[in-house]
Amino acid sequence: MRLQVLIVKVSSLGDVVHNMPVVQDIVRHHPDAQIDWVVEEGFVDLVKLVRGVRRVIPFALRRWRKQPLAARTWQEIGAFRRALRETPYDYVIDTQGLIKTGWIARTARGAVWGLGNRTEGASYEWPVRYLYRHTVRIEPHTHVVTRSRLLVAEAMGFKVTDEIDFGIATERADHSQCPDYPYAVFVHATSRDDKTWPEDDWIALGRDLASQGLRIVLPWGSAAEREVSLRLATALGDDAWVPPKMNLSQVVGLIDRGAITVGVDTGLVHIAAALNRPTIELYNFSTAWRTGGFWSPRIVNLGDAAHKPTLAQVRDAVRQLAPSLRPVPSGDGAPREDRSA
């Protein structure tokens, strides 16, 4: 019989991306394994792109909390619980370590594995250990990708290899928002003001890349982020484009065909690194060792708490990555350029 595995990692975007290699690790050792994944409903389309995932089970806690007494909420919770218990799993592995994810894992049918301790910089709620049947202790100073891989490997009895494969099937992504000219993706948007990079530096870098034949694409997620994209586009003129709001499948397609992605420490930049595309990650905190891409020479991490990334450093990184920049394949035509998207 095929091995049945349930992975529980519900959020956030960067954490979901960093969890993807565990699926490829499992498939590498158990090619016939049936792997299901519980994730927040907003990330379902992204997880569906991961090779080896049979079924994605949506978790809608954020929405359920807004209407806790509504009949529809309880109907959806009931359907969610039934989905969790539909399959008898050989392994139920919570790679997140929160009370809510421990509850999800415990609700499923199968022996539950989870983290036995907190690692540096990670969210971990220690009472969750009492919801697990088995725990795995991880060296505290461990990268988030490695932490999940070690947990799953220990649970399932295999060794972690040096190969890190995120398994994102880019051919299944939505490329409808990809321009048909060479472009760079600037990810300036972040939910935290202390993670931003100066707008003047974005503009100067955009002009540099434009002089090299690349136009600048400025994706956004919120109204405030859109305003920043529009300001940058106005400064860069015809060398920049603000696309309409995109879903995650479209973001994967956009980054996949871009020549380079430059961005702050946020989920979209982690997608770029996961795709092994030329990526420059900008850090204002000393966390690159924990979340930055280390699996490819195409990824450059800059900055820490004491030394914010400078324009000069980013320019040097662009020169370093220049041999990796490839022309963009022709698409079905560029999307309509509209800076008021």
C-alpha positions in Angstrom: 0.0 0.0 0.0 1.1 3.5 -0.7 2.4 5.6 2.2 -0.1 8.3 3.3 1.4 11.5 4.7 -0.2 14.7 5.9 1.9 17.9 6.2 0.6 20.7 8.4 2.0 24.1 7.6 -0.7 26.8 7.3 1.1 30.1 7.1 2.7 32.6 6.5 3.7 32.9 2.8 7.4 32.7 3.4 7.0 29.8 5.9 4.9 27.9 3.4 7.5 28.4 0.7 10.3 27.3 3.0 8.4 24.1 3.8 8.2 23.0 0.2 11.4 20.9 0.1 10.0 18.4 2.5 7.6 17.2 -0.2 10.5 16.5 -2.6 12.4 14.8 0.2 9.5 12.4 0.9 9.0 11.6 -2.8 12.7 11.0 -3.3 12.6 8.3 -0.6 9.0 7.1 -1.2 8.1 7.8 -4.8 4.6 6.4 -4.4 3.8 8.4 -1.3 0.4 10.1 -1.2 1.0 13.6 0.3 -1.7 15.9 1.5 -1.0 19.4 2.9 -3.1 21.7 5.2 -2.6 25.4 4.4 -4.4 28.7 4.9 -6.9 29.1 2.0 -5.0 32.1 0.6 -2.0 29.9 -0.2 -3.9 27.0 -1.7 -3.1 27.9 -5.3 0.6 28.1 -4.5 0.8 24.8 -2.8 -1.1 23.2 -5.7 2.0 24.0 -7.8 4.2 21.8 -5.7 5.0 18.5 -7.4 4.1 15.5 -5.3 1.2 17.1 -3.4 -1.9 15.0 -4.1 -4.5 17.1 -2.2 -4.4 20.6 -0.6 -6.8 21.0 2.4 -7.8 24.6 2.9 -7.8 26.1 6.4 -9.8 29.3 6.8 -9.2 30.3 10.4 -8.7 34.0 9.6 -12.1 34.2 7.9 -13.8 32.0 10.5 -12.7 34.3 13.3 -14.5 37.2 11.6 -17.9 35.4 11.9 -17.5 32.8 14.7 -21.2 32.4 15.3 -22.3 32.2 11.7 -23.9 28.9 10.6 -21.7 28.9 7.5 -18.6 29.1 9.6 -19.5 26.0 11.6 -20.5 24.2 8.4 -17.1 24.9 6.9 -15.3 23.8 10.1 -17.3 20.6 10.1 -16.3 20.0 6.4 -12.7 20.7 7.3 -12.7 18.2 10.2 -14.2 15.6 7.9 -11.5 16.3 5.2 -8.8 15.8 7.9 -10.3 12.4 9.0 -11.1 11.1 5.5 -7.7 9.4 5.1 -5.9 7.2 7.6 -2.4 8.6 7.5 0.8 6.7 8.2 2.4 10.1 9.2 0.9 13.4 10.3 3.7 15.9 10.6 3.2 19.4 12.0 6.2 21.5 10.8 4.9 24.7 12.3 4.7 24.1 16.1 1.7 26.3 17.0 -1.4 25.3 19.1 -3.7 25.7 16.1 -1.5 23.5 13.9 -1.1 21.0 16.7 -4.9 20.8 16.9 -5.2 20.3 13.2 -2.6 17.5 13.3 -4.3 15.9 16.3 -7.7 16.0 14.6 -6.4 13.9 11.6 -6.2 10.2 11.7 -2.6 9.1 12.2 0.4 9.2 14.5 1.3 12.9 15.0 4.9 14.1 14.8 6.1 17.7 15.6 8.9 19.9 16.8 10.1 19.2 20.4 11.6 22.7 20.9 11.8 26.2 19.6 14.6 27.2 17.2 16.1 30.7 17.2 13.7 33.3 15.8 10.9 30.9 15.2 7.3 31.1 16.5 6.8 28.0 18.7 4.2 27.5 21.4 5.6 24.9 23.8 2.3 23.4 25.0 1.8 22.1 21.5 4.2 19.2 22.5 1.4 17.6 24.5 -0.7 17.3 21.2 2.0 15.2 19.6 2.6 11.5 19.9 6.3 11.9 18.8 8.6 15.0 19.0 11.9 15.8 17.3 14.4 18.2 18.9 16.2 20.4 16.5 19.5 22.3 17.1 18.3 25.9 17.9 20.6 27.6 15.4 19.0 26.0 12.3 17.8 27.5 9.1 14.0 27.3 8.6 14.3 25.1 5.5 16.7 22.7 7.2 14.5 22.6 10.4 11.5 21.3 8.5 13.6 18.9 6.5 15.2 17.4 9.6 11.9 17.0 11.3 10.3 15.1 8.4 13.4 13.0 7.8 13.6 12.0 11.5 9.9 11.2 11.6 10.0 9.0 8.4 13.4 7.4 9.0 15.6 8.8 6.2 18.6 11.1 6.0 18.5 14.6 4.6 20.6 15.1 1.5 22.4 18.1 0.3 20.0 18.6 -2.6 17.3 21.2 -1.9 14.4 21.1 -4.3 11.3 23.2 -3.8 9.5 21.3 -6.6 7.5 24.3 -7.9 5.9 23.3 -11.2 6.3 26.6 -13.0 4.8 25.2 -16.2 1.5 25.0 -14.3 1.8 28.6 -13.1 -0.3 31.5 -14.6 2.0 33.5 -17.0 -0.8 35.7 -18.2 0.7 38.8 -16.6 4.2 38.3 -18.0 5.4 41.1 -20.3 7.0 39.9 -23.5 10.1 42.1 -23.0 13.0 41.6 -20.6 12.2 42.8 -17.2 13.2 42.9 -13.5 10.8 42.4 -10.6 11.1 44.8 -7.7 9.5 43.6 -4.5 9.4 46.7 -2.3 6.2 45.7 -0.5 6.3 44.5 3.1 3.9 44.5 6.0 6.6 46.1 8.3 8.0 49.6 7.8 11.3 48.5 9.4 11.9 46.1 6.5 11.6 48.7 3.7 14.4 49.9 1.4 14.6 53.7 0.5 12.5 54.7 -2.5 15.3 56.8 -3.9 17.5 53.7 -4.0 14.8 51.7 -5.8 14.6 54.5 -8.4 18.3 54.6 -8.9 18.5 50.9 -9.2 15.6 50.9 -11.6 17.4 53.4 -13.8 20.6 51.2 -13.7 18.7 48.2 -14.9 16.8 50.1 -17.5 20.1 51.2 -19.0 20.9 47.5 -19.3 17.8 46.8 -21.3 15.4 45.7 -18.5 12.1 47.3 -17.7 10.9 47.3 -14.1 7.7 45.5 -12.9 6.3 46.6 -9.6 3.8 44.1 -8.1 1.7 45.0 -5.1 -0.8 43.5 -2.7 -2.4 46.2 -0.7 -3.6 49.8 -1.5 -0.6 51.2 0.3 1.8 49.0 -1.6 0.1 50.0 -4.9 0.7 53.7 -4.0 4.4 53.0 -3.6 4.5 51.1 -6.9 2.8 54.0 -8.6 5.3 56.5 -7.1 8.3 54.5 -8.3 6.7 54.0 -11.7 6.1 57.7 -12.1 9.8 58.4 -11.3 11.0 55.7 -13.7 8.6 56.7 -16.5 8.3 54.4 -19.5 10.9 52.0 -18.0 8.4 50.7 -15.3 5.0 49.0 -15.2 2.6 48.5 -12.4 0.6 45.3 -13.1 -2.9 44.7 -11.8 -3.3 42.9 -8.5 -2.1 39.3 -9.0 -2.8 36.0 -7.4 0.1 33.8 -6.3 0.0 31.6 -9.4 0.5 34.8 -11.5 3.3 36.0 -9.2 5.1 32.7 -9.7 4.7 33.0 -13.4 5.9 36.6 -13.3 9.0 35.9 -11.3 9.8 32.7 -13.3 10.2 34.7 -16.5 11.8 37.7 -15.0 15.5 38.3 -15.5 16.1 39.1 -11.9 14.1 39.8 -8.7 15.3 42.3 -6.1 13.3 42.7 -2.9 13.0 43.0 0.8 12.6 40.1 3.2 9.1 39.0 2.3 7.3 36.0 0.8 7.5 37.0 -2.9 11.3 37.2 -2.6 11.4 33.8 -1.0 9.4 32.5 -4.0 12.1 33.9 -6.3 14.8 32.2 -4.3 12.8 28.9 -4.3 12.7 29.1 -8.1 16.4 29.5 -8.2 16.0 32.7 -10.3 18.6 35.4 -9.9 17.5 37.0 -6.6 18.8 39.8 -4.3 17.3 39.6 -0.8 17.6 42.8 1.3 17.7 42.4 5.0 17.4 45.1 7.7 17.8 42.5 10.5 20.3 39.8 11.2 18.0 37.0 10.0 19.5 36.1 6.6 21.2 33.1 8.2 17.7 31.8 9.2 15.5 32.6 6.1 17.8 33.7 3.3 18.4 31.5 0.3 21.7 29.5 0.6 21.1 26.8 -2.0 22.2 28.6 -5.2 24.9 31.0 -6.3 22.1 32.9 -8.0 20.8 34.1 -4.6 22.6 37.0 -2.9 21.6 38.1 0.7 22.6 41.6 1.7 22.3 43.5 5.0 21.8 42.9 8.7 20.8 44.8 11.8 24.0 46.8 12.0 24.5 47.3 8.3 21.5 48.1 6.2 22.0 47.1 2.5 23.3 50.0 0.4 22.7 50.9 -3.2 26.4 50.3 -3.9 26.1 46.7 -2.5 23.0 46.0 -4.6 24.8 47.3 -7.7 27.7 45.0 -7.0 25.3 42.1 -6.5 23.7 42.8 -9.9 27.1 42.7 -11.5 27.8 39.4 -9.7 24.6 37.9 -11.0 24.9 39.3 -14.5 26.1 36.0 -16.1 22.9 34.3 -14.8 20.5 36.8 -16.3 18.8 35.2 -19.3 16.5 36.6 -21.9 12.8 36.3 -21.2 10.9 33.8 -23.5 8.4 35.5 -25.8 4.9 35.2 -24.4 1.5 35.7 -26.1 2.0 39.4 -25.9 2.6 41.9 -23.2 -0.3 42.8 -20.9 -1.7 46.2 -21.4 0.5 48.7 -19.6 -1.6 50.8 -17.3 0.1 52.7 -14.4 -3.3 53.1 -12.8 -3.8 49.4 -12.3 
